[in-house]
């Protein structure tokens, strides 16, 4: 099945005539402008226009743009020129050179803070990794490109990244993900008749064919076919016809596939697209074999072989053209050096002749000796000044080159340091996670196993079974929360998270968590009292606030004695709400209270021997601070503890307007 990966800036299409007219217009502007900055951008645009038609011409204009941008010290134009030359090499298939130029562009764009340019370059580097089969790196770079585009609110670039991610997942045969990303990309495209939309429609059709859903595949390929014919995009029309034929092949209807396959081979032959002709001939060969028409099957097998040879010849010719272009460039450089040497020699000969004439004149015209000497001295001084200026210019250029190399080395060293720090951090997270799992998660699961074995053997009398089951439920729920906190903490440490603040009714969240924790509270005969106004509404990430409340209430239950009570209250102070969770449990020592939010996880057993990971309060502190709030606590041994946290508030809402809390869902981590 086909899939098409999109390079940045390749989302528009035009007819051959329109492209030719644009090239003519650009060349005319280049010839008539005296603005050097405008010239460099016109050269970049000309390089882009020749991407798909002439590799050597695209390279010629791109290199001219690089040279002029260097001369003007125009970093933005230089980054664009490097990127355009990289795209030319990418389309040509020289991925090594393409990567080299992409990374040159990337370094400059990082230095000058060109966010839109960074997004495009990350996308293009990702296509190189995708072409080499390195899906993991390409997914990471496409994701980075998409994040920048989202921040810039560049909908088209986000759509491009989503479509390309869909293509990668299609290659990995993760068809559900491929379909999801490609559909999301298509929805973001403003024009449903753009090149990107056409490619996405056909890619969706190919994915449905691979999933075996040929009817949906037909629907998307027909849409693409109608649009491509309306806008005059012959290549997209060919892709649509090929997709329709493939869908009918999946449906095991070769007689329906045949007309589309024949139209496809006719179109790609008109376009002289050798690789597509080879693929179309291969499809027809298979179709005719299924239809027992071996004469036509042999005919298209012969055509397939002819174009397979032709593709190889074309590649060889392109490589030969590139070598010839490089040879011509080197030859021109050598001729320039030779011309400079000849000019310098002629200048030296002229200087010697002038000196001889001056000395002869001095002997004949003694009266004019002083005047001649003065004249020669001034002339020599000017010449020496010119030579000094030239030497200074050469030294400056050499110094600039050394500075650029130094910056490149410094950038590489910084990248290595960052990678080392990231690896050390990930290793530390891994060690911490394994340590907590080994020490804190194993014990409650072992206890749970023992309790289940006692029940299974009938060792628990019927009249004591209900308390045991309550204990079993509490232990199981505690283990689940412990595991949930462990996984969420490790994901936060390794990848960070995205905060999505929204208006959230506080009372609903509190009541939801009380209901959720009711079995643990009943096991310890703990009573809840709440003093939360219906009008109190948070402006924070709902799931983060939910997790904070659940952890603080669970901790209050954990450290409360049997028959104790827990009080939950809130106070509105201008634009903030302060929430209080108070228990009458065992409390904490001043030393433990001081180290509570120091960043070191502290795990303590509860009054019923409950265990934890020590990560709950770390997560609470992290989530509250990310939402612009703060958390603190007060406690006295044997008197209980009070935890306070403050979050932003929104305008008060009526009780009837309060939002019914939804069940907790997983946080979106990036």
C-alpha positions in Angstrom: 0.0 0.0 0.0 1.2 3.5 -0.7 1.7 6.2 1.8 3.0 9.7 1.1 5.2 11.6 3.6 5.0 15.4 3.2 8.0 17.7 3.4 7.4 21.2 4.8 6.4 23.8 2.1 5.2 21.0 -0.2 1.5 21.5 0.5 0.7 23.5 -2.6 0.5 22.3 -6.1 0.2 24.0 -9.5 0.2 23.0 -13.1 3.4 22.8 -15.2 2.4 26.0 -17.0 1.7 27.9 -13.8 5.0 26.8 -12.4 6.8 27.9 -15.5 5.1 31.3 -15.4 6.1 31.7 -11.7 9.8 30.8 -12.5 9.8 33.4 -15.3 8.4 36.0 -13.0 10.9 35.3 -10.3 13.8 35.5 -12.8 12.5 38.8 -14.0 12.3 40.2 -10.5 15.9 38.9 -9.7 17.3 40.6 -12.8 15.6 44.0 -12.0 16.1 44.3 -8.3 19.2 46.0 -6.7 18.1 45.1 -3.1 20.5 42.3 -2.0 18.2 41.1 0.8 15.4 40.7 -1.8 17.8 38.9 -4.2 18.7 36.3 -1.6 15.0 35.4 -0.9 14.3 35.3 -4.7 17.2 32.9 -5.1 15.7 30.7 -2.3 12.3 30.8 -4.0 13.8 29.8 -7.4 15.6 26.9 -5.7 12.3 25.7 -4.3 10.5 26.0 -7.7 13.0 23.6 -9.3 12.8 20.9 -6.5 10.7 18.5 -8.5 11.9 19.4 -12.0 15.7 19.9 -12.0 17.9 18.9 -9.1 21.0 20.6 -10.5 19.2 23.9 -11.2 17.6 23.8 -7.7 21.1 23.2 -6.2 22.6 26.1 -8.3 20.1 28.7 -7.0 20.3 27.3 -3.5 24.1 27.6 -3.4 24.0 31.2 -4.8 21.5 32.0 -2.0 23.9 30.6 0.6 26.8 32.6 -0.7 24.9 35.9 -0.8 23.3 35.3 2.6 26.8 34.7 4.1 28.0 37.9 2.5 25.0 39.9 3.8 25.3 38.1 7.2 21.5 37.5 7.0 21.1 34.5 9.3 17.3 34.0 8.6 17.9 33.9 4.8 21.0 31.6 5.3 18.8 29.2 7.3 16.2 29.2 4.6 18.8 28.6 1.9 20.3 25.7 3.8 16.8 24.2 4.3 15.9 24.5 0.6 19.2 22.8 -0.5 18.4 20.0 2.1 15.0 19.5 0.5 16.5 19.2 -3.0 18.9 16.5 -1.7 16.0 14.8 0.1 13.8 14.6 -3.0 16.8 13.4 -5.0 17.4 10.6 -2.4 20.8 11.8 -1.0 19.7 11.6 2.6 23.2 12.1 4.0 23.6 15.5 2.3 20.0 16.4 3.1 20.6 15.8 6.8 23.8 17.8 6.7 22.0 20.9 5.4 18.9 20.4 7.6 21.1 20.5 10.7 22.9 23.6 9.5 19.5 25.3 9.1 18.4 23.9 12.5 21.4 25.4 14.4 20.9 28.9 12.9 17.1 28.8 13.6 17.7 27.8 17.2 20.2 30.7 17.6 17.9 33.4 16.1 14.7 31.9 17.7 12.9 31.3 14.4 10.1 29.1 15.8 8.2 28.6 12.5 11.5 27.7 10.8 12.4 25.2 13.6 9.0 23.5 13.1 9.6 23.1 9.4 13.2 21.9 9.9 12.2 19.3 12.5 9.6 18.0 10.1 12.1 17.7 7.3 14.7 15.9 9.4 11.9 13.6 10.5 11.2 12.7 6.9 14.9 11.6 6.5 14.7 9.3 9.5 11.4 8.0 8.2 13.0 7.3 4.8 15.7 5.3 6.6 13.2 3.3 8.6 14.1 4.9 12.0 10.5 5.4 13.1 11.2 6.2 16.7 13.3 9.2 15.9 11.0 10.4 13.2 8.0 10.2 15.5 9.9 12.2 18.2 10.8 14.9 15.7 7.3 15.1 14.1 5.9 15.5 17.6 8.4 18.3 18.4 7.4 20.0 15.2 3.7 19.7 16.0 4.2 21.1 19.6 5.9 24.2 18.2 3.2 24.6 15.5 0.5 24.3 18.2 2.2 27.1 20.2 2.4 29.3 17.1 -1.3 28.4 16.3 -0.1 27.3 12.8 -3.0 25.0 12.0 -1.6 24.0 8.6 1.7 22.9 10.1 -0.1 21.0 12.8 -2.1 19.2 10.1 1.1 18.4 8.2 2.8 16.8 11.3 -0.4 14.8 12.1 -0.6 13.5 8.5 3.1 12.5 8.6 2.7 10.7 11.9 -0.2 8.8 10.4 2.1 7.7 7.6 4.7 6.5 10.1 2.2 4.5 12.0 0.9 3.0 8.7 4.4 1.8 8.0 4.5 0.2 11.5 1.2 -1.5 10.7 -0.5 0.3 13.6 -3.4 1.1 11.4 -5.8 2.4 14.1 -3.2 5.1 15.2 -2.4 5.8 11.5 -6.1 6.4 10.8 -6.6 8.5 13.9 -3.7 10.9 13.1 -4.4 11.1 9.4 -8.1 12.0 10.0 -7.2 14.6 12.6 -4.7 16.2 10.2 -7.4 16.2 7.4 -9.9 17.9 9.8 -7.4 20.8 10.5 -6.8 21.6 6.8 -8.7 24.7 5.9 -8.9 23.9 2.2 -10.2 20.4 1.4 -8.9 20.9 -2.1 -5.3 21.5 -1.2 -2.5 19.1 -2.0 -2.2 18.1 1.6 -6.0 17.3 1.8 -5.8 15.2 -1.4 -2.9 13.2 -0.1 -4.6 12.7 3.3 -7.8 11.5 1.6 -5.9 8.9 -0.5 -3.8 7.9 2.5 -7.0 7.3 4.5 -8.3 5.1 1.7 -5.1 3.1 1.6 -5.3 2.5 5.4 -8.9 1.3 5.1 -7.8 -1.1 2.4 -5.1 -2.5 4.6 -7.7 -2.9 7.4 -10.0 -4.8 5.0 -12.7 -2.1 5.1 -12.8 -1.7 1.3 -16.1 0.1 1.2 -14.8 3.0 3.3 -11.6 3.0 1.2 -13.7 3.4 -2.0 -15.5 6.4 -0.4 -12.3 8.3 0.4 -10.6 7.5 -3.0 -13.7 8.6 -4.9 -13.6 11.9 -2.9 -10.0 12.4 -3.8 -10.6 11.5 -7.5 -13.4 14.1 -7.9 -11.3 16.8 -6.2 -8.1 16.0 -8.2 -10.0 16.1 -11.5 -11.6 19.4 -10.5 -8.4 21.1 -9.6 -6.3 19.5 -12.4 -3.8 17.5 -10.2 -2.9 14.6 -12.5 -0.6 12.8 -10.1 -3.3 12.9 -7.3 -5.8 11.6 -9.8 -3.4 8.7 -10.5 -3.1 7.9 -6.8 -6.9 7.9 -6.5 -7.3 5.5 -9.4 -4.6 3.2 -8.0 -6.4 3.3 -4.5 -9.8 2.4 -6.1 -8.2 -0.5 -7.9 -6.6 -1.7 -4.7 -9.8 -1.4 -2.7 -11.6 -3.6 -5.3 -8.7 -6.1 -5.1 -9.2 -6.3 -1.3 -12.9 -6.9 -2.0 -11.9 -9.7 -4.4 -13.7 -8.0 -7.3 -10.9 -7.9 -9.9 -13.3 -7.2 -12.7 -14.3 -3.9 -10.9 -10.6 -3.0 -10.2 -9.5 -3.4 -13.8 -10.9 -0.2 -15.4 -9.4 1.9 -12.6 -6.0 0.2 -12.9 -6.1 0.8 -16.7 -6.9 4.5 -16.3 -4.1 4.7 -13.7 -1.4 3.2 -16.0 -2.5 5.5 -18.8 -2.1 8.6 -16.6 1.3 7.8 -15.1 2.6 7.0 -18.6 1.5 10.5 -19.6 3.3 11.9 -16.6 6.4 9.8 -17.5 6.6 8.9 -13.8 8.7 5.7 -14.3 8.3 4.3 -10.8 4.5 4.8 -10.8 4.3 3.1 -14.2 6.2 0.2 -12.9 3.8 -0.1 -9.9 0.7 0.3 -12.1 2.0 -2.4 -14.5 2.7 -4.7 -11.6 -0.9 -4.3 -10.4 -2.4 -5.0 -13.8 -0.2 -8.1 -14.2 -1.7 -9.5 -10.9 -5.3 -8.5 -12.0 -5.1 -10.2 -15.3 -3.7 -13.4 -13.7 -6.7 -13.4 -11.4 -9.0 -13.0 -14.4 -7.1 -15.8 -16.2 -6.1 -13.4 -19.0 -2.5 -14.6 -19.3 -1.8 -12.8 -22.5 -2.4 -9.3 -21.0 -0.8 -10.4 -17.8 2.4 -11.2 -19.8 2.1 -7.8 -21.6 2.0 -5.8 -18.3 4.8 -8.0 -16.8 6.9 -7.0 -19.7 6.0 -3.3 -19.2 6.8 -3.6 -15.5 10.3 -5.0 -16.3 10.9 -2.3 -18.9 10.2 0.5 -16.4 12.1 -1.2 -13.6 15.2 -1.0 -15.9 14.2 2.5 -16.8 14.0 3.6 -13.2 17.5 2.3 -12.6 18.8 4.2 -15.7 17.1 7.4 -14.5 18.8 7.1 -11.1 22.1 6.6 -12.8 21.6 9.6 -15.1 20.6 11.8 -12.1 23.7 10.8 -10.2 25.8 11.4 -13.4 24.2 14.9 -13.7 25.1 15.7 -10.1 28.7 14.6 -10.6 28.9 16.7 -13.8 27.4 19.7 -11.8 30.1 19.3 -9.1 32.8 19.0 -11.7 31.7 22.2 -13.4 31.7 24.0 -10.1 35.2 22.8 -9.2 36.4 23.7 -12.8 35.0 27.2 -12.5 36.7 27.7 -9.1 40.0 26.6 -10.5 39.6 29.0 -13.5 38.9 31.8 -11.1 42.1 31.0 -9.1 44.1 30.9 -12.3 42.6 34.2 -13.5 43.5 35.8 -10.2 47.1 34.6 -10.4 47.5 35.9 -14.0 46.1 39.3 -12.9 48.5 39.5 -9.9 51.5 38.6 -12.2 50.5 41.3 -14.7 50.1 43.8 -11.9 53.6 43.0 -10.7 55.1 43.4 -14.2 53.4 46.8 -14.6 54.7 47.9 -11.2 58.3 46.9 -12.2 58.0 48.8 -15.5 56.7 51.9 -13.8 59.6 51.8 -11.3 62.2 51.6 -14.1 60.6 54.5 -15.9 60.6 56.6 -12.8 64.2 55.9 -12.0 65.2 56.8 -15.7 63.2 60.0 -15.4 64.9 60.8 -12.1 68.4 60.6 -13.8 67.3 62.8 -16.7 65.3 65.3 -14.8 67.2 66.0 -11.5 65.0 69.0 -10.9 62.0 66.8 -10.7 63.5 64.1 -8.4 61.9 65.4 -5.2 58.4 65.7 -6.9 58.7 62.2 -8.4 59.9 60.7 -5.1 57.0 62.3 -3.3 54.5 61.0 -5.9 55.9 57.5 -5.7 55.8 57.6 -1.9 52.2 58.5 -1.8 51.3 55.9 -4.5 53.1 53.3 -2.6 51.4 54.3 0.7 48.0 53.9 -1.0 49.0 50.5 -2.3 50.2 49.4 1.1 47.0 50.6 2.7 45.0 48.7 0.2 47.0 45.6 0.9 46.6 46.1 4.6 42.8 46.5 4.2 42.8 43.3 2.2 44.8 41.4 4.8 42.5 42.7 7.5 39.5 41.5 5.5 41.1 38.0 5.1 41.9 37.8 8.8 38.4 38.9 9.7 36.9 36.2 7.4 39.2 33.6 8.8 38.3 34.7 12.3 34.6 34.5 11.5 35.0 31.0 10.1 36.9 29.9 13.3 34.2 31.5 15.4 31.5 29.6 13.5 33.4 26.4 14.0 33.8 27.2 17.7 30.0 27.8 18.0 29.2 24.6 16.2 31.6 22.6 18.5 30.0 24.4 21.6 26.6 23.5 20.3 27.5 19.9 19.9 29.1 19.8 23.4 26.0 21.4 24.9 23.8 18.8 23.1 26.0 16.0 24.5 25.8 17.5 28.0 22.0 17.7 27.7 21.8 14.1 26.5 24.0 12.9 29.4 22.0 14.8 32.0 18.8 13.4 30.5 20.2 9.8 30.6 21.3 10.3 34.2 17.9 11.7 35.1 16.1 8.8 33.4 18.4 6.3 35.1 17.7 7.9 38.5 13.9 7.7 37.8 14.3 4.0 36.9 16.3 3.2 40.0 13.8 5.1 42.2 10.8 3.4 40.6 12.3 -0.1 40.9 13.2 0.6 44.6 9.7 1.8 45.5 8.1 -1.1 43.7 10.4 -3.6 45.4 9.9 -2.2 48.9 6.5 -0.6 49.1 4.3 -2.4 46.5 5.4 -5.9 47.2 4.5 -5.9 50.9 0.7 -5.0 50.5 0.4 -7.4 47.6 1.9 -10.2 49.7 -0.5 -9.4 52.6 -3.4 -9.3 50.1 -2.3 -12.8 48.8 -2.2 -14.2 52.3 -5.7 -12.8 53.2 -7.1 -14.3 50.0 -5.5 -17.7 50.8 -7.1 -17.7 54.2 -10.5 -17.0 52.7 -10.0 -19.6 50.0 -9.2 -22.3 52.6 -12.2 -21.4 54.7 -10.1 -20.4 57.6 -12.2 -17.3 58.2 -15.4 -17.9 60.1 -18.6 -16.7 58.4 -19.3 -14.1 61.1 -15.9 -12.5 60.6 -15.9 -12.7 56.8 -17.5 -9.2 56.4 -14.7 -7.4 58.3 -12.1 -9.4 56.4 -13.7 -8.5 53.1 -13.7 -4.8 54.1 -10.0 -5.1 55.0 -9.5 -6.9 51.6 -11.2 -4.1 49.7 -9.3 -1.4 51.6 -6.0 -3.2 51.0 -6.7 -3.7 47.3 -7.8 0.0 46.8 -4.7 1.2 48.6 -2.5 -0.9 46.4 -4.2 0.4 43.3 -3.7 4.0 44.4 -0.1 3.3 45.3 0.5 1.8 41.8 -1.3 4.7 40.2 0.9 7.3 42.0 4.0 5.4 41.1 3.2 5.3 37.4 2.1 8.9 37.3 5.2 10.1 39.2 7.5 8.2 36.9 5.8 9.6 33.8 5.9 13.1 35.2 9.7 12.7 35.9 10.5 11.5 32.5 8.2 13.5 30.2 6.5 16.3 32.0 2.8 17.2 31.5 0.4 19.7 29.9 -1.8 21.8 32.2 -5.4 22.3 30.9 -7.1 24.7 33.4 -10.9 24.9 33.3 -13.7 26.0 35.6 -14.5 23.2 38.1 -17.0 23.1 40.9 -15.1 22.4 44.1 -18.0 20.8 46.0 -18.6 18.3 43.3 -14.9 17.2 43.3 -14.9 16.8 47.1 -18.1 14.8 47.2 -16.9 12.5 44.4 -13.7 11.7 46.3 -15.5 11.2 49.6 -17.7 8.6 47.9 -14.7 7.0 46.3 -12.9 6.7 49.7 -16.0 5.7 51.7 -15.0 2.0 52.0 -11.7 2.9 53.7 -13.4 5.4 55.9 -16.1 2.9 57.0 -13.4 0.3 57.8 -12.0 2.8 60.3 -15.4 4.2 61.3 -14.3 7.7 60.3 -16.8 10.5 59.9 -16.6 13.3 57.3 -17.7 16.9 57.7 -17.6 19.4 54.9 -17.9 23.2 54.8 -17.7 23.9 51.0 -19.8 26.6 49.4 -21.6 25.6 46.2 -20.4 28.8 44.6 -16.7 28.0 45.1 -15.3 27.2 41.6 -11.6 26.5 40.8 -9.9 27.6 37.6 -7.3 24.7 37.4 -6.7 21.4 35.6 -9.7 19.3 36.8 -7.9 16.0 36.8 -4.9 17.4 38.7 -7.1 19.0 41.3 -9.0 15.7 41.6 -5.8 13.8 42.3 -4.6 16.3 44.9 -7.9 16.0 46.8 -7.9 12.2 46.6 -4.3 12.0 47.9 -4.9 14.4 50.8 -8.2 12.8 51.9 -6.7 9.3 51.6 -3.7 10.4 53.7 -6.1 11.9 56.3 -7.9 8.5 56.5 -4.6 6.6 56.6 -3.3 8.5 59.6 -6.6 8.8 61.5 -7.4 6.6 64.4 -10.5 4.4 64.5 -13.6 6.4 65.2 -11.9 9.6 64.2 -13.2 12.5 62.0 -12.0 14.5 59.0 -13.1 18.0 58.2 -12.9 19.5 54.7 -13.4 23.3 54.2 -12.8 26.0 51.7 -12.4 29.8 51.9 -12.6 32.3 49.0 -10.0 35.1 49.1 -10.4 37.5 46.1 -9.0 35.5 43.2 -8.0 32.3 45.1 -9.6 29.5 47.0 -7.9 27.9 50.0 -8.9 24.3 50.7 -8.3 22.7 54.1 -8.2 18.9 54.9 -8.0 18.4 58.7 -7.7 15.1 60.6 -7.5 14.3 64.3 -5.0 11.5 63.8 -1.4 10.8 65.0 0.1 14.0 63.6 3.8 14.6 62.8 7.0 15.7 64.5 8.4 19.2 63.7 11.3 17.5 61.9 9.1 15.5 59.6 6.8 18.5 59.0 9.8 20.6 57.9 11.0 17.9 55.4 7.5 17.2 54.1 7.8 19.3 50.9 11.6 19.1 50.5 11.5 16.9 47.4 12.5 13.7 49.2 9.8 11.0 49.2 8.9 9.8 52.8 6.8 6.7 53.2 5.1 6.0 56.5 2.7 3.3 57.7 -0.9 4.3 58.6 -2.7 3.6 61.8 -4.0 0.3 60.2 -0.6 -0.6 58.9 -1.4 0.9 55.4 1.6 1.5 53.2 2.3 4.1 50.6 5.0 5.1 48.1 5.9 8.5 49.6 5.2 10.0 46.2 1.6 11.3 46.8 2.6 14.6 48.4 5.3 15.1 45.8 2.6 14.8 43.0 0.3 17.1 45.0 3.0 19.8 45.3 4.0 19.5 41.7 0.4 19.7 40.3 -0.6 22.6 42.6 2.5 24.6 41.7 1.9 23.9 37.9 -1.6 25.4 38.3 -0.2 28.6 40.0 -1.0 27.6 43.6 0.8 26.6 46.8 0.5 23.9 49.5 1.6 23.8 53.2 0.7 21.9 56.4 0.4 22.3 60.2 0.7 19.4 62.6 1.3 18.4 66.2 2.1 14.9 67.4 -1.0 13.0 68.7 -3.2 16.1 67.8 -3.6 15.5 64.1 -2.6 17.3 60.9 -4.1 20.1 58.7 -3.1 20.4 55.0 -3.9 23.6 53.1 -3.6 24.3 49.4 -4.5 27.3 47.4 -5.6 27.4 43.7 -7.0 30.2 41.4 -10.7 30.8 41.5 -13.2 31.9 38.9 -16.3 34.0 39.3 -18.8 32.5 41.7 -21.4 30.2 40.1 -24.9 29.4 41.1 -25.6 26.0 42.6 -27.7 25.0 39.6 -24.8 25.8 37.3 -22.3 23.6 39.1 -20.7 21.0 36.9 -21.4 17.4 37.8 -18.0 15.8 38.4 -17.0 13.2 35.8 -15.1 10.1 36.7 -11.3 10.5 36.9 -9.5 10.0 33.7 -5.8 9.7 32.8 -3.8 12.9 32.5 -2.5 13.8 29.1 1.3 13.6 29.4 3.7 14.9 26.7 
